Amino acid sequence: MPPLLAPPASPAWPPLPRSPYGLEPPLKGEEVALVRLYLVAFEERQRKRERRLVLVRADFGIDLDQHVIGARRAA
C-alpha cells in the first residue's frame, strides 16, 4: 500500500492584508543624495539678504562696482 500523503495546505482565507512597506528593495547609499533642508533654507536667506543689501546700497548711491558683495576681494 502507498503511504498516505497529507492534503496540500490551503492559503488562509480571506488573505491577510499586506503592508506596502518593505516591498521595494533597500536603497543603496551611493544612489541617495542627502539634502539638509535647514541648510538649504539658510543659504536661501543669505542670498536674499545679500540682494537686499546691494539694493539698499544702490539707493544710497554707493558705487556698486566697488561694493557689490563678492565682486571684488580686498588684496
Secondary structure, DSSP 8 states (H G I E B T S, - for coil): ------------SS-----STT-S----GGG-----HHHHHHHHHHHHHHHHHHHHHHHTT--HHHHSTTTS---
